[in-house]
Amino acid sequence: MKKRTSIILFVAAMVFLLATIILLTMGMGDRTGPSLILFLLLLALSARGHHFFKGFSFTILIFAAVSYAMFYPGYLRQIGDFQMKSLIVPLLQVIMFGMGTAMSIKDFWGVVKMPKGVLVGVVCQFTIMPLLGLGLATIFGFPPEIAAGVVLIGSSPSGLASNVMSYLAKANVALSVTLTAVSTLLAPLMTPLLMETFAGQFVPIDFWGMMLSILKIVIVPIIVGLLFNHFFHGKAQWLDKAMPIVSMGGIALIIMIITAAGRDNLLTIGLLLVVAAIIHNAAGYFLGYWGCRLFKMDERDCRTIALEVGMQNGGLASGIALEMGKVATVGLAPAVFGPWMNISGSSLATYWRDKDASKETKKPLEEIQIDTKIDTDELD
């Protein structure tokens, strides 16, 4: 996009923002829907023309989608006799298939090549985040089903977004991809186990039912995607180009459907959920990073694991909430936490991108001097 077009779109966005503010000051908040949605859409398009803000374009689009769902929930709940929430699982399966096509069997060899990083990352993923979720749900005193959703997002594996953020942060992308693959494969066991342990006090948990749901929603589509990539690698370039767009559209639609279904709950408890999302996410980054430093891991690996721990697969959590029959309550936390994780992840990755990881490499907590020895193979 040309810079001039980006500026024009930004100016147009500001006009609609001004219109939104005027309507609010006139006490006509219920009529701000169109102007607010257009402001966010134009701002997202404008951001694509700016190098620094381009990474935030999709997140702004998600906010536009959420705004539409909050103002006009009707069409996102039901069209005739068709329940829109029935689209969530098929959409997730398509997204997970796309994730599989972006992976290969080689991604799992990282377990052998980087055993320490994989072990530390997986342990941090499945201990820090569920415990943080339980703690926040208890401290904030959320209703039982909302609390279960907070624990659920903490008990979910990482997703592909963390791989993108690791790349932007100049972290260890190979380790990131391996951690995502391993944590996803462990999810059918770990997520139901953690939910039964930590969320069982809030809602009944069907361990085997949840395991089967994860296998259906995540594992089977990923395996099909892996096989597709193995046998048709380089022969379906149109699919490689289409899947990211399809995945982004699918994620946006899922969030819209969940937001519309839980609109009334969001109006009463939404702000607290946003605060919980910020704390949960930031604590995940912090504890993931410094937990790795305790094990004397280098800077690039610490950045990688911090992003893997702090960013969860919100789509999977949404699918599980639907399978539990509680998408309007348990599904709210994934819908709120997801967009925030993209905002914070992009910001943290941008910050780290401008800081040379090699200058921080191999500096344990207890050391004062910086070890300047750089493993060039790791940095390539």
Stockholm file with secondary structure:
# STOCKHOLM 1.0

chainA/1-380         MKKRTSIILFVAAMVFLLATIILLTMGMGDRTGPSLILFLLLLALSARGHHFFKGFSFTILIFAAVSYAMFYPGYLRQIGDFQMKSLIVPLLQVIMFGMGTAMSIKDFWGVVKMPKGVLVGVVCQFTIMPLLGLGLATIFGFPPEIAAGVVLIGSSPSGLASNVMSYLAKANVALSVTLTAVSTLLAPLMTPLLMETFAGQFVPIDFWGMMLSILKIVIVPIIVGLLFNHFFHGKAQWLDKAMPIVSMGGIALIIMIITAAGRDNLLTIGLLLVVAAIIHNAAGYFLGYWGCRLFKMDERDCRTIALEVGMQNGGLASGIALEMGKVATVGLAPAVFGPWMNISGSSLATYWRDKDASKETKKPLEEIQIDTKIDTDELD
#=GR chainA/1-380 SS CCHHHHHHHHHHHHHHHHHHHHHHHTTCGGGCHHHHHHHHHHHHHHHTTSTTTGGGHHHHHHHHHHHHHHHCCHHHHEETTEEGGGGHHHHHHHHHHHHHHTCCGGGGGHHHHSHHHHHHHHHHHHHHHHHHHHHHHHHHTCCHHHHHHHHHHHTSCCCHHHHHHHHHTTCCHHHHHHHHHHHHHHHHHHHHHHIIIIITTTSCCCHHHHHHHHIIIIIHHHHHHHHHHHHHTTTCHHHHHHHHHHHHHHHHHHHHHHHHHTHHHHHHHHHHHHHHHHHHHHHHHHHHHHHHHHTTCCHHHHHHHHHHHHCCCHHHHHHHHHHTTCTTTTTHHHHHHHHHHHHHHHHHHHHHHTSCGGGTTTCCTTCCSCCCCCCHHHHC
#=GC SS_cons         CCHHHHHHHHHHHHHHHHHHHHHHHTTCGGGCHHHHHHHHHHHHHHHTTSTTTGGGHHHHHHHHHHHHHHHCCHHHHEETTEEGGGGHHHHHHHHHHHHHHTCCGGGGGHHHHSHHHHHHHHHHHHHHHHHHHHHHHHHHTCCHHHHHHHHHHHTSCCCHHHHHHHHHTTCCHHHHHHHHHHHHHHHHHHHHHHIIIIITTTSCCCHHHHHHHHIIIIIHHHHHHHHHHHHHTTTCHHHHHHHHHHHHHHHHHHHHHHHHHTHHHHHHHHHHHHHHHHHHHHHHHHHHHHHHHHTTCCHHHHHHHHHHHHCCCHHHHHHHHHHTTCTTTTTHHHHHHHHHHHHHHHHHHHHHHTSCGGGTTTCCTTCCSCCCCCCHHHHC
//
